[in-house]
Amino acid sequence: MDSTFLGVMAGLGLKFSGERNPKGQATLELLNPSERVSDMLDNLGILHLFKIVRGPVPEPNGMNRLEQPAATPDKKEVSRTCLEAHRLLMEINPDNIPKFKDVTRFLEEDLKKQG
C-alpha cells in the first residue's frame, strides 16, 4: 500500500462520509487492517475517514461478484491520479505537505511534458 493508494482511499472515505452521513462520520469500513496499515493511515492523518472493524471475516451471503473490464490506463491518467491523490493527502492534513511536495511537483512537471 503506497501513498497514492492511500490518497485514493482517503478520497473515497471523504466522499462516502459526506454523502452517506450528514454528520461526516466514517462509513467506509476496513476489516482487520494490519498494524502497519493502521499506522500509515494515522501518520497521514486520514484514519478518521475509516471505521476500523476487528473480528472474523463475514460470510459473503447475498453478495455477488461484479465482473469489471480490465483497466488499461495510459501514463497520463496514472500520473493525474497520483497527483490528485497526493494533493488530497496534503489538503486533508497540512503535515503531509513536506512529505509530498516534491512528489507533486514532479508529477505536475511530468504531466506538462506529456501534454
C-alpha positions as YAML, in Angstrom:
chain: A
units: angstrom
residues:
- id: 1
  name: MET
  ca: [0.00, 0.00, 0.00]
- id: 2
  name: ASP
  ca: [1.63, 3.22, -1.11]
- id: 3
  name: SER
  ca: [0.77, 6.89, -0.66]
- id: 4
  name: THR
  ca: [-1.11, 7.04, -3.98]
- id: 5
  name: PHE
  ca: [-3.37, 4.18, -2.95]
- id: 6
  name: LEU
  ca: [-3.90, 5.76, 0.47]
- id: 7
  name: GLY
  ca: [-4.76, 9.08, -1.18]
- id: 8
  name: VAL
  ca: [-7.33, 7.38, -3.40]
- id: 9
  name: MET
  ca: [-8.74, 5.61, -0.33]
- id: 10
  name: ALA
  ca: [-8.89, 8.95, 1.52]
- id: 11
  name: GLY
  ca: [-10.87, 10.40, -1.38]
- id: 12
  name: LEU
  ca: [-13.36, 7.55, -1.12]
- id: 13
  name: GLY
  ca: [-13.51, 7.98, 2.65]
- id: 14
  name: LEU
  ca: [-14.33, 11.69, 2.24]
- id: 15
  name: LYS
  ca: [-16.90, 11.01, -0.45]
- id: 16
  name: PHE
  ca: [-18.77, 8.32, 1.43]
- id: 17
  name: SER
  ca: [-18.66, 10.00, 4.82]
- id: 18
  name: GLY
  ca: [-20.10, 13.18, 3.31]
- id: 19
  name: GLU
  ca: [-22.69, 11.57, 1.04]
- id: 20
  name: ARG
  ca: [-23.94, 8.88, 3.34]
- id: 21
  name: ASN
  ca: [-23.70, 10.57, 6.68]
- id: 22
  name: PRO
  ca: [-24.51, 14.23, 7.21]
- id: 23
  name: LYS
  ca: [-22.51, 14.20, 10.46]
- id: 24
  name: GLY
  ca: [-19.39, 13.29, 8.48]
- id: 25
  name: GLN
  ca: [-18.73, 10.08, 10.39]
- id: 26
  name: ALA
  ca: [-16.68, 7.40, 8.70]
- id: 27
  name: THR
  ca: [-18.76, 4.92, 6.73]
- id: 28
  name: LEU
  ca: [-16.02, 3.04, 4.89]
- id: 29
  name: GLU
  ca: [-15.04, 0.03, 6.92]
- id: 30
  name: LEU
  ca: [-11.62, -1.58, 6.92]
- id: 31
  name: LEU
  ca: [-11.76, -5.15, 8.13]
- id: 32
  name: ASN
  ca: [-8.76, -6.22, 10.22]
- id: 33
  name: PRO
  ca: [-6.16, -3.87, 8.75]
- id: 34
  name: SER
  ca: [-2.64, -4.74, 9.77]
- id: 35
  name: GLU
  ca: [-0.90, -2.60, 12.37]
- id: 36
  name: ARG
  ca: [1.32, -1.22, 9.61]
- id: 37
  name: VAL
  ca: [-1.69, -0.09, 7.56]
- id: 38
  name: SER
  ca: [-3.38, 1.44, 10.60]
- id: 39
  name: ASP
  ca: [-0.15, 3.28, 11.46]
- id: 40
  name: MET
  ca: [0.16, 4.62, 7.90]
- id: 41
  name: LEU
  ca: [-3.42, 5.89, 7.97]
- id: 42
  name: ASP
  ca: [-2.79, 7.51, 11.33]
- id: 43
  name: ASN
  ca: [0.55, 9.05, 10.31]
- id: 44
  name: LEU
  ca: [-1.05, 10.61, 7.24]
- id: 45
  name: GLY
  ca: [-3.90, 11.99, 9.33]
- id: 46
  name: ILE
  ca: [-6.63, 10.10, 7.48]
- id: 47
  name: LEU
  ca: [-7.51, 7.35, 9.95]
- id: 48
  name: HIS
  ca: [-10.66, 9.25, 10.96]
- id: 49
  name: LEU
  ca: [-12.07, 8.68, 7.47]
- id: 50
  name: PHE
  ca: [-12.40, 4.95, 8.10]
- id: 51
  name: LYS
  ca: [-14.19, 2.75, 10.57]
- id: 52
  name: ILE
  ca: [-11.81, 0.04, 11.72]
- id: 53
  name: VAL
  ca: [-13.55, -3.29, 12.28]
- id: 54
  name: ARG
  ca: [-11.83, -6.18, 14.04]
- id: 55
  name: GLY
  ca: [-13.21, -9.68, 14.02]
- id: 56
  name: PRO
  ca: [-13.93, -12.67, 11.85]
- id: 57
  name: VAL
  ca: [-14.36, -12.24, 8.13]
- id: 58
  name: PRO
  ca: [-18.09, -12.22, 7.44]
- id: 59
  name: GLU
  ca: [-19.64, -14.75, 5.09]
- id: 60
  name: PRO
  ca: [-20.41, -13.24, 1.69]
- id: 61
  name: ASN
  ca: [-24.07, -14.28, 1.83]
- id: 62
  name: GLY
  ca: [-26.16, -12.32, -0.62]
- id: 63
  name: MET
  ca: [-23.12, -10.79, -2.29]
- id: 64
  name: ASN
  ca: [-22.37, -11.24, -5.95]
- id: 65
  name: ARG
  ca: [-19.06, -10.64, -7.64]
- id: 66
  name: LEU
  ca: [-19.19, -7.89, -10.24]
- id: 67
  name: GLU
  ca: [-17.06, -8.52, -13.27]
- id: 68
  name: GLN
  ca: [-15.19, -5.43, -14.31]
- id: 69
  name: PRO
  ca: [-13.29, -4.95, -17.53]
- id: 70
  name: ALA
  ca: [-9.54, -4.79, -17.07]
- id: 71
  name: ALA
  ca: [-8.38, -1.23, -16.64]
- id: 72
  name: THR
  ca: [-5.68, -0.09, -19.03]
- id: 73
  name: PRO
  ca: [-4.93, 3.50, -18.04]
- id: 74
  name: ASP
  ca: [-2.34, 5.39, -20.02]
- id: 75
  name: LYS
  ca: [0.68, 7.05, -18.43]
- id: 76
  name: LYS
  ca: [-1.03, 10.45, -18.34]
- id: 77
  name: GLU
  ca: [-4.06, 9.07, -16.49]
- id: 78
  name: VAL
  ca: [-1.83, 7.29, -13.97]
- id: 79
  name: SER
  ca: [0.18, 10.47, -13.37]
- id: 80
  name: ARG
  ca: [-3.00, 12.52, -12.96]
- id: 81
  name: THR
  ca: [-4.43, 10.04, -10.44]
- id: 82
  name: CYS
  ca: [-1.16, 10.04, -8.48]
- id: 83
  name: LEU
  ca: [-1.09, 13.83, -8.43]
- id: 84
  name: GLU
  ca: [-4.72, 14.12, -7.26]
- id: 85
  name: ALA
  ca: [-4.14, 11.53, -4.53]
- id: 86
  name: HIS
  ca: [-1.10, 13.34, -3.15]
- id: 87
  name: ARG
  ca: [-2.75, 16.76, -3.34]
- id: 88
  name: LEU
  ca: [-5.68, 15.37, -1.37]
- id: 89
  name: LEU
  ca: [-3.39, 13.96, 1.32]
- id: 90
  name: MET
  ca: [-1.79, 17.41, 1.67]
- id: 91
  name: GLU
  ca: [-5.19, 19.12, 1.74]
- id: 92
  name: ILE
  ca: [-6.58, 16.82, 4.43]
- id: 93
  name: ASN
  ca: [-3.51, 17.12, 6.63]
- id: 94
  name: PRO
  ca: [-1.06, 20.02, 6.13]
- id: 95
  name: ASP
  ca: [1.58, 17.95, 7.97]
- id: 96
  name: ASN
  ca: [1.74, 15.92, 4.76]
- id: 97
  name: ILE
  ca: [2.95, 18.87, 2.68]
- id: 98
  name: PRO
  ca: [6.66, 18.33, 3.43]
- id: 99
  name: LYS
  ca: [6.22, 14.62, 2.74]
- id: 100
  name: PHE
  ca: [4.67, 15.04, -0.70]
- id: 101
  name: LYS
  ca: [5.55, 18.49, -2.08]
- id: 102
  name: ASP
  ca: [8.43, 17.13, -4.17]
- id: 103
  name: VAL
  ca: [6.30, 14.25, -5.45]
- id: 104
  name: THR
  ca: [3.51, 16.60, -6.52]
- id: 105
  name: ARG
  ca: [5.97, 18.97, -8.19]
- id: 106
  name: PHE
  ca: [7.50, 16.05, -10.13]
- id: 107
  name: LEU
  ca: [4.05, 14.80, -11.18]
- id: 108
  name: GLU
  ca: [2.97, 18.29, -12.28]
- id: 109
  name: GLU
  ca: [6.10, 18.63, -14.42]
- id: 110
  name: ASP
  ca: [5.62, 15.13, -15.81]
- id: 111
  name: LEU
  ca: [2.03, 15.93, -16.82]
- id: 112
  name: LYS
  ca: [3.16, 19.13, -18.55]
- id: 113
  name: LYS
  ca: [5.72, 17.16, -20.55]
- id: 114
  name: GLN
  ca: [3.05, 14.65, -21.56]
- id: 115
  name: GLY
  ca: [0.91, 17.48, -22.92]
...
